[in-house]
């Protein structure tokens, strides 16, 4: 059974981890979640509230990480998913995360990323010359990393599919699953 890797950490957006996790299992893929260490992760819920200029954050689900970033062999996986939330702002600094991301991007394997995940790709030097959606507040960050920000629900650039946030899940996962099925069917 082909394996897909999700890289994340504490304060990842609950829906952005659990939706692709369950959707990929449903498609017949084995899914591993990697984090800074093998432990129970605390996710958060980001919601949009009328009158707020940005999203709010509340405690979300907890879920165990299957392995630590240092233990990931990217060659064991057919695809990579990078959820958003606040986790990307600190996991991007992990040298093993950068190694993992570069491996997938250089090997042209499918990558799904959304919300704040472009911070991880930027730190790995993997956004230069690419089109990427992101949480709209990150448009300047995408540009600073040499990418082109696209305000869309399922932005496709080669094998990479990106989106703005969890409201884009249906379009984002539909396109990612289409690419994944063509490159590494379950």
KEDREN-161854 format. One record per residue: residue number from 1; residue in three letters; chain; x, y, z of N, C-alpha, C, CB in turn. Coordinates in nm, 3 decimals. Glycine has a CB too. Example, Ala and Ser with C-alpha at 12.3 -4.5 7.8 and 13.67 -1.06 7.14 Angstrom:
KEDREN-161854
SITE, 1, ALA, A, 1.319, -0.569, 0.780, 1.230, -0.450, 0.780, 1.320, -0.330, 0.780, 1.131, -0.447, 0.905
SITE, 2, SER, A, 1.285, -0.225, 0.708, 1.367, -0.106, 0.714, 1.290, 0.003, 0.787, 1.408, -0.060, 0.572
end
This chain:
KEDREN-161854
SITE, 1, UNK, A, 0.084, -0.117, 0.000, 0.000, 0.000, 0.000, 0.089, 0.124, 0.000, -0.096, 0.000, 0.122
SITE, 2, UNK, A, 0.068, 0.217, -0.096, 0.150, 0.339, -0.098, 0.128, 0.423, 0.027, 0.118, 0.422, -0.224
SITE, 3, UNK, A, 0.235, 0.490, 0.069, 0.229, 0.570, 0.191, 0.240, 0.719, 0.159, 0.342, 0.528, 0.288
SITE, 4, UNK, A, 0.162, 0.798, 0.234, 0.166, 0.944, 0.224, 0.210, 0.998, 0.359, 0.025, 1.002, 0.181
SITE, 5, UNK, A, 0.292, 1.101, 0.356, 0.345, 1.163, 0.477, 0.278, 1.298, 0.501, 0.497, 1.179, 0.468
SITE, 6, UNK, A, 0.234, 1.321, 0.624, 0.189, 1.453, 0.667, 0.292, 1.504, 0.768, 0.043, 1.447, 0.730
SITE, 7, UNK, A, 0.344, 1.625, 0.744, 0.437, 1.685, 0.840, 0.367, 1.801, 0.909, 0.569, 1.733, 0.770
SITE, 8, UNK, A, 0.371, 1.801, 1.043, 0.300, 1.903, 1.119, 0.356, 1.911, 1.261, 0.150, 1.872, 1.123
SITE, 9, UNK, A, 0.284, 1.977, 1.348, 0.326, 1.991, 1.487, 0.212, 2.046, 1.570, 0.449, 2.081, 1.499
SITE, 10, UNK, A, 0.242, 2.078, 1.695, 0.142, 2.140, 1.781, 0.092, 2.269, 1.716, 0.200, 2.168, 1.922
SITE, 11, UNK, A, -0.035, 2.301, 1.741, -0.101, 2.421, 1.691, -0.127, 2.417, 1.540, -0.019, 2.542, 1.724
SITE, 12, UNK, A, -0.119, 2.298, 1.480, -0.167, 2.284, 1.343, -0.319, 2.297, 1.346, -0.122, 2.147, 1.280
SITE, 13, UNK, A, -0.378, 2.341, 1.237, -0.523, 2.355, 1.229, -0.584, 2.215, 1.220, -0.565, 2.443, 1.106
SITE, 14, UNK, A, -0.673, 2.183, 1.314, -0.733, 2.048, 1.324, -0.789, 1.998, 1.192, -0.842, 2.048, 1.427
SITE, 15, UNK, A, -0.872, 2.077, 1.127, -0.932, 2.033, 1.002, -0.828, 2.011, 0.893, -1.035, 2.134, 0.954
SITE, 16, UNK, A, -0.724, 2.090, 0.894, -0.623, 2.081, 0.788, -0.532, 1.960, 0.804, -0.539, 2.207, 0.787
SITE, 17, UNK, A, -0.533, 1.899, 0.922, -0.462, 1.772, 0.942, -0.559, 1.657, 0.920, -0.400, 1.765, 1.085
SITE, 18, UNK, A, -0.672, 1.662, 0.987, -0.763, 1.547, 0.988, -0.835, 1.524, 0.857, -0.863, 1.565, 1.097
SITE, 19, UNK, A, -0.872, 1.629, 0.784, -0.941, 1.607, 0.657, -0.853, 1.533, 0.556, -0.986, 1.742, 0.598
SITE, 20, UNK, A, -0.732, 1.580, 0.527, -0.650, 1.502, 0.433, -0.613, 1.365, 0.487, -0.522, 1.579, 0.399
SITE, 21, UNK, A, -0.589, 1.354, 0.618, -0.556, 1.225, 0.678, -0.667, 1.124, 0.648, -0.535, 1.240, 0.832
SITE, 22, UNK, A, -0.790, 1.160, 0.680, -0.901, 1.068, 0.660, -0.932, 1.047, 0.513, -1.025, 1.119, 0.732
SITE, 23, UNK, A, -0.921, 1.151, 0.433, -0.950, 1.140, 0.289, -0.851, 1.046, 0.222, -0.945, 1.280, 0.222
SITE, 24, UNK, A, -0.725, 1.054, 0.260, -0.623, 0.967, 0.201, -0.641, 0.822, 0.246, -0.483, 1.016, 0.240
SITE, 25, UNK, A, -0.678, 0.801, 0.372, -0.709, 0.665, 0.418, -0.826, 0.609, 0.338, -0.742, 0.663, 0.569
SITE, 26, UNK, A, -0.926, 0.690, 0.316, -1.043, 0.650, 0.239, -1.005, 0.607, 0.097, -1.145, 0.764, 0.234
SITE, 27, UNK, A, -0.905, 0.672, 0.041, -0.858, 0.639, -0.094, -0.773, 0.513, -0.099, -0.780, 0.755, -0.151
SITE, 28, UNK, A, -0.734, 0.462, 0.019, -0.654, 0.340, 0.022, -0.506, 0.360, 0.047, -0.671, 0.269, -0.104
SITE, 29, UNK, A, -0.466, 0.481, 0.085, -0.325, 0.508, 0.116, -0.300, 0.487, 0.265, -0.286, 0.652, 0.074
SITE, 30, UNK, A, -0.180, 0.446, 0.298, -0.136, 0.445, 0.437, -0.084, 0.586, 0.464, -0.025, 0.334, 0.465
SITE, 31, UNK, A, -0.115, 0.641, 0.581, -0.076, 0.779, 0.612, 0.001, 0.782, 0.744, -0.200, 0.871, 0.618
SITE, 32, UNK, A, 0.118, 0.845, 0.741, 0.197, 0.868, 0.862, 0.199, 1.018, 0.890, 0.341, 0.812, 0.847
SITE, 33, UNK, A, 0.192, 1.051, 1.018, 0.207, 1.190, 1.061, 0.341, 1.203, 1.131, 0.089, 1.234, 1.156
SITE, 34, UNK, A, 0.424, 1.294, 1.080, 0.554, 1.320, 1.141, 0.551, 1.458, 1.207, 0.669, 1.312, 1.035
SITE, 35, UNK, A, 0.621, 1.470, 1.317, 0.626, 1.594, 1.396, 0.767, 1.609, 1.454, 0.518, 1.592, 1.511
SITE, 36, UNK, A, 0.794, 1.718, 1.525, 0.928, 1.734, 1.583, 0.971, 1.614, 1.668, 0.932, 1.858, 1.668
SITE, 37, UNK, A, 0.874, 1.552, 1.737, 0.903, 1.429, 1.812, 0.779, 1.340, 1.806, 0.943, 1.461, 1.960
SITE, 38, UNK, A, 0.799, 1.214, 1.838, 0.686, 1.119, 1.840, 0.613, 1.140, 1.972, 0.736, 0.968, 1.824
SITE, 39, UNK, A, 0.499, 1.207, 1.966, 0.423, 1.241, 2.087, 0.279, 1.269, 2.048, 0.485, 1.363, 2.161
SITE, 40, UNK, A, 0.194, 1.294, 2.146, 0.057, 1.336, 2.118, 0.060, 1.484, 2.086, -0.038, 1.305, 2.240
SITE, 41, UNK, A, 0.009, 1.520, 1.970, 0.006, 1.659, 1.926, -0.124, 1.727, 1.967, 0.023, 1.667, 1.774
SITE, 42, UNK, A, -0.118, 1.856, 1.995, -0.235, 1.937, 2.026, -0.264, 2.029, 1.908, -0.213, 2.020, 2.158
SITE, 43, UNK, A, -0.374, 2.000, 1.837, -0.414, 2.084, 1.725, -0.504, 2.197, 1.773, -0.485, 2.000, 1.618
SITE, 44, UNK, A, -0.535, 2.292, 1.685, -0.620, 2.405, 1.717, -0.729, 2.419, 1.611, -0.537, 2.536, 1.726
SITE, 45, UNK, A, -0.829, 2.498, 1.644, -0.937, 2.529, 1.551, -0.929, 2.678, 1.520, -1.078, 2.492, 1.610
SITE, 46, UNK, A, -0.911, 2.709, 1.393, -0.913, 2.847, 1.349, -1.050, 2.871, 1.287, -0.798, 2.878, 1.247
SITE, 47, UNK, A, -1.117, 2.975, 1.334, -1.250, 3.004, 1.285, -1.259, 3.151, 1.245, -1.357, 2.970, 1.391
SITE, 48, UNK, A, -1.353, 3.179, 1.161, -1.374, 3.314, 1.112, -1.500, 3.369, 1.180, -1.388, 3.317, 0.955
SITE, 49, UNK, A, -1.485, 3.479, 1.253, -1.592, 3.537, 1.332, -1.625, 3.675, 1.276, -1.553, 3.546, 1.483
SITE, 50, UNK, A, -1.754, 3.701, 1.254, -1.797, 3.832, 1.205, -1.743, 3.943, 1.295, -1.951, 3.840, 1.197
SITE, 51, UNK, A, -1.689, 4.046, 1.233, -1.637, 4.160, 1.307, -1.489, 4.152, 1.339, -1.713, 4.175, 1.431
SITE, 52, UNK, A, -1.428, 4.031, 1.327, -1.284, 4.016, 1.353, -1.207, 4.041, 1.223, -1.252, 3.873, 1.410
SITE, 53, UNK, A, -1.092, 4.102, 1.236, -1.008, 4.127, 1.119, -0.928, 4.004, 1.078, -0.914, 4.242, 1.147
SITE, 54, UNK, A, -0.918, 3.906, 1.166, -0.844, 3.783, 1.137, -0.918, 3.667, 1.203, -0.695, 3.792, 1.187
SITE, 55, UNK, A, -0.864, 3.549, 1.193, -0.928, 3.431, 1.251, -0.907, 3.426, 1.402, -0.873, 3.304, 1.185
SITE, 56, UNK, A, -0.989, 3.345, 1.468, -0.972, 3.320, 1.611, -0.913, 3.180, 1.626, -1.108, 3.333, 1.689
SITE, 57, UNK, A, -0.857, 3.151, 1.743, -0.796, 3.020, 1.768, -0.847, 2.962, 1.898, -0.643, 3.031, 1.770
SITE, 58, UNK, A, -0.888, 2.836, 1.890, -0.936, 2.762, 2.008, -0.868, 2.625, 2.010, -1.093, 2.746, 2.005
SITE, 59, UNK, A, -0.860, 2.561, 2.127, -0.803, 2.426, 2.129, -0.884, 2.331, 2.040, -0.799, 2.371, 2.274
SITE, 60, UNK, A, -0.813, 2.241, 1.973, -0.877, 2.145, 1.884, -0.847, 2.003, 1.929, -0.831, 2.165, 1.740
SITE, 61, UNK, A, -0.843, 1.914, 1.833, -0.819, 1.772, 1.860, -0.675, 1.748, 1.904, -0.850, 1.688, 1.737
SITE, 62, UNK, A, -0.655, 1.633, 1.969, -0.520, 1.582, 1.992, -0.507, 1.457, 1.906, -0.493, 1.551, 2.145
SITE, 63, UNK, A, -0.383, 1.428, 1.865, -0.360, 1.312, 1.779, -0.213, 1.273, 1.791, -0.398, 1.343, 1.631
SITE, 64, UNK, A, -0.184, 1.143, 1.791, -0.044, 1.103, 1.804, 0.035, 1.115, 1.674, -0.037, 0.960, 1.853
SITE, 65, UNK, A, 0.156, 1.164, 1.687, 0.249, 1.162, 1.574, 0.305, 1.020, 1.564, 0.365, 1.268, 1.591
SITE, 66, UNK, A, 0.319, 0.971, 1.442, 0.370, 0.836, 1.419, 0.522, 0.828, 1.429, 0.326, 0.786, 1.284
SITE, 67, UNK, A, 0.588, 0.939, 1.393, 0.733, 0.940, 1.397, 0.784, 1.083, 1.402, 0.792, 0.867, 1.275
SITE, 68, UNK, A, 0.911, 1.097, 1.438, 0.978, 1.227, 1.443, 1.033, 1.261, 1.305, 1.091, 1.228, 1.549
SITE, 69, UNK, A, 1.047, 1.390, 1.277, 1.103, 1.433, 1.149, 1.237, 1.366, 1.121, 1.119, 1.585, 1.146
SITE, 70, UNK, A, 1.320, 1.354, 1.224, 1.455, 1.297, 1.206, 1.450, 1.152, 1.158, 1.533, 1.304, 1.336
SITE, 71, UNK, A, 1.339, 1.083, 1.184, 1.326, 0.943, 1.147, 1.260, 0.921, 1.011, 1.249, 0.870, 1.252
SITE, 72, UNK, A, 1.225, 1.028, 0.942, 1.155, 1.016, 0.813, 1.254, 0.987, 0.700, 1.078, 1.145, 0.782
SITE, 73, UNK, A, 1.224, 0.881, 0.626, 1.293, 0.852, 0.500, 1.196, 0.890, 0.388, 1.337, 0.699, 0.490
SITE, 74, UNK, A, 1.217, 1.006, 0.325, 1.123, 1.052, 0.222, 1.100, 0.951, 0.110, 1.172, 1.180, 0.164
SITE, 75, UNK, A, 1.199, 0.868, 0.082, 1.185, 0.769, -0.025, 1.078, 0.664, 0.006, 1.317, 0.700, -0.050
SITE, 76, UNK, A, 1.035, 0.655, 0.131, 0.932, 0.558, 0.170, 0.790, 0.606, 0.140, 0.943, 0.528, 0.318
SITE, 77, UNK, A, 0.778, 0.730, 0.091, 0.647, 0.791, 0.072, 0.628, 0.837, -0.072, 0.629, 0.909, 0.167
SITE, 78, UNK, A, 0.503, 0.826, -0.119, 0.471, 0.867, -0.256, 0.427, 1.013, -0.264, 0.364, 0.778, -0.313
SITE, 79, UNK, A, 0.389, 1.072, -0.150, 0.340, 1.210, -0.151, 0.356, 1.273, -0.013, 0.192, 1.215, -0.195
SITE, 80, UNK, A, 0.344, 1.405, -0.011, 0.360, 1.484, 0.110, 0.243, 1.580, 0.125, 0.494, 1.561, 0.107
SITE, 81, UNK, A, 0.194, 1.594, 0.249, 0.091, 1.693, 0.281, 0.145, 1.782, 0.393, -0.044, 1.624, 0.324
SITE, 82, UNK, A, 0.130, 1.914, 0.374, 0.173, 2.009, 0.476, 0.052, 2.094, 0.514, 0.292, 2.099, 0.425
SITE, 83, UNK, A, -0.009, 2.065, 0.631, -0.122, 2.145, 0.677, -0.076, 2.281, 0.729, -0.199, 2.070, 0.787
SITE, 84, UNK, A, -0.174, 2.368, 0.750, -0.145, 2.501, 0.802, -0.168, 2.510, 0.952, -0.229, 2.603, 0.732
SITE, 85, UNK, A, -0.214, 2.626, 0.994, -0.222, 2.656, 1.136, -0.095, 2.730, 1.175, -0.241, 2.527, 1.222
SITE, 86, UNK, A, -0.060, 2.723, 1.302, 0.064, 2.789, 1.346, 0.185, 2.698, 1.340, 0.048, 2.840, 1.486
SITE, 87, UNK, A, 0.165, 2.568, 1.325, 0.279, 2.475, 1.321, 0.383, 2.513, 1.216, 0.229, 2.335, 1.294
SITE, 88, UNK, A, 0.344, 2.553, 1.094, 0.446, 2.584, 0.994, 0.547, 2.690, 1.036, 0.381, 2.628, 0.870
SITE, 89, UNK, A, 0.505, 2.786, 1.120, 0.597, 2.894, 1.156, 0.717, 2.844, 1.235, 0.524, 3.000, 1.236
SITE, 90, UNK, A, 0.704, 2.731, 1.306, 0.820, 2.681, 1.380, 0.878, 2.553, 1.320, 0.784, 2.657, 1.523
SITE, 91, UNK, A, 0.797, 2.468, 1.258, 0.857, 2.347, 1.200, 0.945, 2.380, 1.081, 0.748, 2.247, 1.158
SITE, 92, UNK, A, 0.922, 2.495, 1.017, 1.003, 2.534, 0.901, 1.151, 2.548, 0.934, 0.952, 2.665, 0.844
SITE, 93, UNK, A, 1.182, 2.572, 1.061, 1.321, 2.589, 1.102, 1.394, 2.458, 1.128, 1.327, 2.674, 1.226
SITE, 94, UNK, A, 1.323, 2.348, 1.126, 1.382, 2.217, 1.152, 1.457, 2.169, 1.027, 1.272, 2.114, 1.195
SITE, 95, UNK, A, 1.587, 2.141, 1.039, 1.663, 2.097, 0.921, 1.608, 1.970, 0.858, 1.808, 2.076, 0.960
SITE, 96, UNK, A, 1.548, 1.882, 0.938, 1.490, 1.760, 0.882, 1.364, 1.790, 0.801, 1.459, 1.661, 0.992
SITE, 97, UNK, A, 1.286, 1.887, 0.843, 1.170, 1.929, 0.764, 1.216, 1.982, 0.629, 1.086, 2.037, 0.840
SITE, 98, UNK, A, 1.318, 2.065, 0.631, 1.370, 2.119, 0.505, 1.423, 2.008, 0.415, 1.482, 2.222, 0.533
SITE, 99, UNK, A, 1.490, 1.909, 0.474, 1.539, 1.793, 0.398, 1.423, 1.717, 0.335, 1.621, 1.698, 0.489
SITE, 100, UNK, A, 1.318, 1.695, 0.412, 1.201, 1.620, 0.365, 1.135, 1.695, 0.249, 1.100, 1.598, 0.479
SITE, 101, UNK, A, 1.109, 1.823, 0.267, 1.042, 1.902, 0.164, 1.124, 1.907, 0.036, 1.015, 2.045, 0.214
SITE, 102, UNK, A, 1.253, 1.933, 0.049, 1.338, 1.938, -0.071, 1.337, 1.804, -0.144, 1.483, 1.975, -0.033
SITE, 103, UNK, A, 1.338, 1.695, -0.070, 1.336, 1.563, -0.132, 1.212, 1.543, -0.219, 1.343, 1.455, -0.025
SITE, 104, UNK, A, 1.096, 1.578, -0.166, 0.972, 1.562, -0.243, 0.968, 1.655, -0.363, 0.850, 1.588, -0.154
SITE, 105, UNK, A, 1.008, 1.779, -0.344, 1.001, 1.876, -0.453, 1.102, 1.842, -0.563, 1.026, 2.017, -0.399
SITE, 106, UNK, A, 1.221, 1.803, -0.525, 1.323, 1.771, -0.625, 1.291, 1.642, -0.702, 1.460, 1.757, -0.559
SITE, 107, UNK, A, 1.223, 1.549, -0.636, 1.184, 1.423, -0.700, 1.053, 1.435, -0.777, 1.173, 1.312, -0.596
SITE, 108, UNK, A, 0.992, 1.554, -0.774, 0.867, 1.579, -0.845, 0.755, 1.485, -0.801, 0.889, 1.565, -0.995
SITE, 109, UNK, A, 0.750, 1.460, -0.669, 0.640, 1.379, -0.614, 0.527, 1.471, -0.568, 0.691, 1.291, -0.495
SITE, 110, UNK, A, 0.405, 1.424, -0.564, 0.292, 1.509, -0.527, 0.306, 1.571, -0.387, 0.164, 1.429, -0.533
SITE, 111, UNK, A, 0.274, 1.700, -0.380, 0.278, 1.775, -0.255, 0.149, 1.856, -0.245, 0.405, 1.869, -0.248
SITE, 112, UNK, A, 0.078, 1.842, -0.133, -0.040, 1.922, -0.105, -0.006, 2.013, 0.013, -0.166, 1.832, -0.074
SITE, 113, UNK, A, -0.031, 2.141, -0.003, -0.001, 2.234, 0.106, -0.104, 2.346, 0.106, 0.142, 2.292, 0.092
SITE, 114, UNK, A, -0.135, 2.396, 0.226, -0.233, 2.503, 0.233, -0.211, 2.592, 0.354, -0.372, 2.446, 0.236
SITE, 115, UNK, A, -0.279, 2.705, 0.350, -0.283, 2.801, 0.459, -0.143, 2.859, 0.485, -0.339, 2.736, 0.586
SITE, 116, UNK, A, -0.083, 2.827, 0.598, 0.049, 2.878, 0.633, 0.164, 2.786, 0.589, 0.058, 2.900, 0.782
SITE, 117, UNK, A, 0.132, 2.677, 0.522, 0.235, 2.582, 0.478, 0.340, 2.643, 0.385, 0.171, 2.466, 0.408
SITE, 118, UNK, A, 0.309, 2.746, 0.304, 0.416, 2.804, 0.222, 0.536, 2.854, 0.303, 0.362, 2.917, 0.141
SITE, 119, UNK, A, 0.516, 2.881, 0.433, 0.630, 2.917, 0.516, 0.733, 2.804, 0.520, 0.584, 2.953, 0.659
SITE, 120, UNK, A, 0.684, 2.681, 0.520, 0.772, 2.564, 0.523, 0.844, 2.550, 0.390, 0.692, 2.435, 0.556
SITE, 121, UNK, A, 0.771, 2.563, 0.280, 0.832, 2.552, 0.148, 0.934, 2.664, 0.126, 0.725, 2.555, 0.038
SITE, 122, UNK, A, 0.902, 2.783, 0.173, 0.994, 2.896, 0.159, 1.125, 2.869, 0.232, 0.930, 3.025, 0.212
SITE, 123, UNK, A, 1.116, 2.819, 0.355, 1.237, 2.790, 0.432, 1.323, 2.682, 0.367, 1.200, 2.748, 0.573
SITE, 124, UNK, A, 1.259, 2.594, 0.293, 1.332, 2.487, 0.224, 1.381, 2.533, 0.086, 1.243, 2.364, 0.209
SITE, 125, UNK, A, 1.351, 2.657, 0.050, 1.393, 2.708, -0.080, 1.313, 2.649, -0.195, 1.540, 2.680, -0.102
SITE, 126, UNK, A, 1.189, 2.608, -0.168, 1.111, 2.534, -0.268, 0.996, 2.614, -0.329, 1.057, 2.411, -0.206
SITE, 127, UNK, A, 0.989, 2.745, -0.306, 0.882, 2.826, -0.366, 0.929, 2.909, -0.485, 0.822, 2.917, -0.262
SITE, 128, UNK, A, 1.058, 2.922, -0.503, 1.111, 3.005, -0.610, 1.056, 2.961, -0.745, 1.264, 2.999, -0.611
SITE, 129, UNK, A, 0.995, 3.056, -0.816, 0.943, 3.029, -0.949, 0.813, 2.951, -0.952, 1.044, 2.955, -1.026
SITE, 130, UNK, A, 0.751, 2.929, -0.839, 0.627, 2.850, -0.832, 0.507, 2.938, -0.800, 0.639, 2.738, -0.727
SITE, 131, UNK, A, 0.391, 2.893, -0.845, 0.263, 2.954, -0.809, 0.210, 2.884, -0.686, 0.160, 2.948, -0.927
SITE, 132, UNK, A, 0.162, 2.961, -0.589, 0.110, 2.902, -0.467, -0.003, 2.986, -0.408, 0.221, 2.885, -0.365
SITE, 133, UNK, A, -0.107, 2.918, -0.366, -0.207, 2.981, -0.281, -0.152, 2.977, -0.139, -0.349, 2.909, -0.291
SITE, 134, UNK, A, -0.216, 3.052, -0.052, -0.179, 3.057, 0.090, -0.288, 3.134, 0.161, -0.037, 3.123, 0.113
SITE, 135, UNK, A, -0.285, 3.131, 0.294, -0.373, 3.222, 0.366, -0.339, 3.361, 0.313, -0.355, 3.211, 0.525
SITE, 136, UNK, A, -0.438, 3.440, 0.271, -0.410, 3.566, 0.201, -0.310, 3.659, 0.270, -0.536, 3.640, 0.181
SITE, 137, UNK, A, -0.302, 3.657, 0.402, -0.205, 3.743, 0.471, -0.061, 3.704, 0.439, -0.228, 3.735, 0.622
SITE, 138, UNK, A, -0.041, 3.585, 0.383, 0.093, 3.540, 0.349, 0.135, 3.573, 0.206, 0.103, 3.392, 0.369
SITE, 139, UNK, A, 0.053, 3.646, 0.133, 0.088, 3.683, -0.004, 0.227, 3.748, -0.012, -0.016, 3.779, -0.062
SITE, 140, UNK, A, 0.263, 3.842, 0.078, 0.397, 3.900, 0.072, 0.507, 3.798, 0.101, 0.407, 4.016, 0.170
SITE, 141, UNK, A, 0.478, 3.701, 0.186, 0.578, 3.598, 0.219, 0.605, 3.508, 0.098, 0.530, 3.513, 0.338
SITE, 142, UNK, A, 0.499, 3.473, 0.026, 0.515, 3.391, -0.095, 0.601, 3.468, -0.195, 0.376, 3.354, -0.158
SITE, 143, UNK, A, 0.571, 3.596, -0.215, 0.648, 3.678, -0.308, 0.793, 3.692, -0.263, 0.584, 3.817, -0.323
SITE, 144, UNK, A, 0.816, 3.714, -0.134, 0.952, 3.729, -0.082, 1.034, 3.602, -0.101, 0.948, 3.766, 0.066
SITE, 145, UNK, A, 0.965, 3.486, -0.107, 1.034, 3.358, -0.127, 1.053, 3.328, -0.276, 0.956, 3.245, -0.060
SITE, 146, UNK, A, 1.016, 3.424, -0.362, 1.036, 3.405, -0.506, 0.920, 3.337, -0.576, 1.159, 3.326, -0.529
SITE, 147, UNK, A, 0.807, 3.322, -0.505, 0.691, 3.259, -0.565, 0.589, 3.362, -0.609, 0.628, 3.163, -0.468
SITE, 148, UNK, A, 0.484, 3.313, -0.673, 0.373, 3.398, -0.716, 0.250, 3.358, -0.637, 0.349, 3.387, -0.869
SITE, 149, UNK, A, 0.196, 3.448, -0.557, 0.076, 3.422, -0.480, -0.044, 3.420, -0.574, 0.057, 3.527, -0.368
SITE, 150, UNK, A, -0.128, 3.316, -0.562, -0.252, 3.306, -0.637, -0.365, 3.286, -0.537, -0.247, 3.189, -0.742
SITE, 151, UNK, A, -0.465, 3.371, -0.542, -0.578, 3.364, -0.451, -0.679, 3.264, -0.507, -0.643, 3.505, -0.432
SITE, 152, UNK, A, -0.658, 3.135, -0.477, -0.743, 3.031, -0.533, -0.761, 2.913, -0.441, -0.688, 2.985, -0.663
SITE, 153, UNK, A, -0.864, 2.834, -0.469, -0.900, 2.720, -0.385, -0.821, 2.594, -0.416, -1.045, 2.690, -0.399
SITE, 154, UNK, A, -0.765, 2.583, -0.535, -0.686, 2.466, -0.572, -0.589, 2.509, -0.681, -0.777, 2.347, -0.622
SITE, 155, UNK, A, -0.477, 2.565, -0.639, -0.377, 2.615, -0.732, -0.279, 2.501, -0.763, -0.302, 2.739, -0.674
SITE, 156, UNK, A, -0.268, 2.468, -0.889, -0.184, 2.356, -0.932, -0.059, 2.412, -0.999, -0.261, 2.261, -1.028
SITE, 157, UNK, A, 0.056, 2.368, -0.951, 0.185, 2.402, -1.013, 0.263, 2.273, -1.022, 0.263, 2.512, -0.930
SITE, 158, UNK, A, 0.258, 2.209, -1.137, 0.324, 2.080, -1.153, 0.257, 1.978, -1.063, 0.475, 2.089, -1.122
SITE, 159, UNK, A, 0.336, 1.918, -0.974, 0.284, 1.816, -0.882, 0.235, 1.875, -0.751, 0.391, 1.713, -0.854
SITE, 160, UNK, A, 0.244, 2.008, -0.734, 0.205, 2.073, -0.609, 0.065, 2.134, -0.621, 0.307, 2.182, -0.569
SITE, 161, UNK, A, -0.017, 2.106, -0.518, -0.150, 2.166, -0.512, -0.158, 2.245, -0.381, -0.263, 2.056, -0.519
SITE, 162, UNK, A, -0.197, 2.371, -0.392, -0.206, 2.457, -0.274, -0.344, 2.519, -0.263, -0.098, 2.567, -0.280
SITE, 163, UNK, A, -0.375, 2.566, -0.143, -0.504, 2.630, -0.117, -0.487, 2.730, -0.004, -0.612, 2.524, -0.081
SITE, 164, UNK, A, -0.594, 2.810, 0.016, -0.587, 2.920, 0.113, -0.606, 2.875, 0.258, -0.690, 3.023, 0.080
SITE, 165, UNK, A, -0.704, 2.789, 0.283, -0.735, 2.744, 0.419, -0.841, 2.636, 0.410, -0.783, 2.864, 0.509
SITE, 166, UNK, A, -0.886, 2.586, 0.527, -0.978, 2.473, 0.530, -1.107, 2.491, 0.452, -1.011, 2.442, 0.669
SITE, 167, UNK, A, -1.162, 2.612, 0.431, -1.281, 2.620, 0.347, -1.257, 2.572, 0.203, -1.331, 2.762, 0.344
SITE, 168, UNK, A, -1.131, 2.565, 0.161, -1.097, 2.519, 0.025, -1.079, 2.368, 0.016, -0.971, 2.587, -0.021
SITE, 169, UNK, A, -1.098, 2.294, 0.123, -1.070, 2.150, 0.123, -1.128, 2.073, 0.005, -1.122, 2.090, 0.248
SITE, 170, UNK, A, -1.255, 2.086, -0.031, -1.307, 2.003, -0.139, -1.230, 2.020, -0.271, -1.453, 2.035, -0.162
SITE, 171, UNK, A, -1.207, 2.142, -0.313, -1.134, 2.165, -0.438, -0.988, 2.122, -0.426, -1.141, 2.313, -0.478
SITE, 172, UNK, A, -0.927, 2.154, -0.313, -0.785, 2.123, -0.288, -0.759, 1.972, -0.292, -0.740, 2.180, -0.152
SITE, 173, UNK, A, -0.837, 1.897, -0.215, -0.817, 1.752, -0.210, -0.859, 1.684, -0.340, -0.895, 1.692, -0.094
SITE, 174, UNK, A, -0.962, 1.735, -0.407, -1.003, 1.677, -0.536, -0.886, 1.680, -0.634, -1.126, 1.753, -0.595
SITE, 175, UNK, A, -0.819, 1.794, -0.643, -0.706, 1.806, -0.737, -0.585, 1.726, -0.690, -0.667, 1.953, -0.753
SITE, 176, UNK, A, -0.559, 1.726, -0.560, -0.445, 1.649, -0.509, -0.466, 1.499, -0.532, -0.423, 1.677, -0.360
SITE, 177, UNK, A, -0.585, 1.449, -0.504, -0.616, 1.307, -0.523, -0.603, 1.271, -0.672, -0.758, 1.274, -0.470
SITE, 178, UNK, A, -0.648, 1.360, -0.759, -0.636, 1.335, -0.904, -0.489, 1.317, -0.942, -0.699, 1.452, -0.986
SITE, 179, UNK, A, -0.404, 1.406, -0.896, -0.260, 1.396, -0.926, -0.201, 1.271, -0.861, -0.184, 1.522, -0.877
SITE, 180, UNK, A, -0.237, 1.246, -0.736, -0.183, 1.131, -0.663, -0.221, 1.001, -0.732, -0.234, 1.131, -0.519
SITE, 181, UNK, A, -0.346, 0.988, -0.774, -0.390, 0.867, -0.845, -0.311, 0.845, -0.974, -0.540, 0.874, -0.876
SITE, 182, UNK, A, -0.277, 0.952, -1.044, -0.203, 0.937, -1.169, -0.056, 0.903, -1.146, -0.213, 1.063, -1.251
SITE, 183, UNK, A, 0.003, 0.950, -1.037, 0.144, 0.925, -1.009, 0.169, 0.801, -0.926, 0.202, 1.043, -0.939
SITE, 184, UNK, A, 0.079, 0.772, -0.830, 0.099, 0.659, -0.739, -0.036, 0.605, -0.693, 0.185, 0.701, -0.617
SITE, 185, UNK, A, -0.105, 0.532, -0.780, -0.238, 0.482, -0.742, -0.231, 0.387, -0.623, -0.303, 0.411, -0.861
SITE, 186, UNK, A, -0.337, 0.392, -0.541, -0.344, 0.303, -0.425, -0.398, 0.166, -0.468, -0.435, 0.365, -0.313
end
